[in-house]
Amino acid sequence: MSDPKLSTSPHPTASNPLRGMALMAGCMLVLPGMDAIAKYMANVEGMSPGQITFYRFFFQLVCTLPVLVLLQGRQAFSARRPGLNLLRGALHGAASLMFFAAVKYMPLADVFAIYFVEPFILTALSALFLGDRVGWRRWLAILVGFGGAMIVIQPSYAIFGWTALLPVACAFLFALYMFLNRALGEADTPMTMQTMAGLGGTAFMGLALMAGSSFGSGDFEMSLPASGLGLALLLLLGSISGYIHLLVVRAFRMAPLSVLAPFQYFEIIAATVLGYALFGDFPTLSKWSGIAIIVGSGLFILWREQNHVRSVKSD
């Protein structure tokens, strides 16, 4: 799950759209590796989704904190709005928990396809609570996009039950996370926001893990890695979540959102390849049609948004 809003920075680098596009494409092809690791740890190593999510944020801090402190020193912790930044981390932690729980039971490509209703939810939240102007065409695209998600969800729901709705819950929580990013604006640097989000996510998941395990939930069972390979994969999971998101930040500083946002759909391609290569999962024809509808609706909303921005600037 990528976070384009972290690209906002008061000190932008020189524009280099082609390099930004290449960097973004590479990041989107690597990021689903996180979820493949989570699925492997759950299904092969027997680790609960709650424990995997905790390690995801904990090892993200362990792997990236030295670099963040080296580059920014104490400023990495000096957030102007620490409470909201920690809340961002908690929302990201909750969203990741839903995603990792979903990939434990469902094919990677299905989870990613359903998750990509997030831009539709964010657009609706912005219209309802921030007063953003959303015309009837974009509202129609939102409805069509949700229809595409239903095409993917329907057969999954018949097999997995309520678990098939976990990616929708993840998308809603991540939309709230992105919505909060908009509220924070440029108060803090991307690296400070990354550090605080890591702290918030680790703290939230630590509390969630203890609460869930106390109720005897198998999806929150506490455990250590069962093998050296498991430990190595969790370290890799934390490294990918930390460093690849920082590279996404850099990509969005090289090229505008309108150029790079479509590359986020590369995650579905990578998830499909990994799901088939590692777990033998491949979307059916009906699911591919749903994926196409979701992607098409998302690209239409992006195109309408850019047209709106250009018309405002020209007034």
Buried (B, 14 or more C-beta within 10 A) or exposed (E): BBBBBBBBBEEEEEEBEEBBBBBBBBBBBBBBBBBBBBBBBBEBBEBBBBBBBBBBBBBBBBBBBEBBBEEBEEBBBBBEBBEBBBBBBBBBBBBBBBBBBBBBBBBBBBBBBBBBBBBBBBBBBBBEEEEBEBEEEBBEBBEBBBEBBBBBBEBBBEEBEEBBBBBBBBBBBBBBBBBBBBEBEEBBBBBBBBBBBBBBBBBBBBEBBEEBBEEEEEBBBEBEBEEEEBBEBBBBBBBBBBBBBBBBBBBBBBBEBEBBBBBBBBBBBBBBBBBBEBBEBEBEEEBBBBBEBBBBBBBBBBBBBBEBEEEEEEE
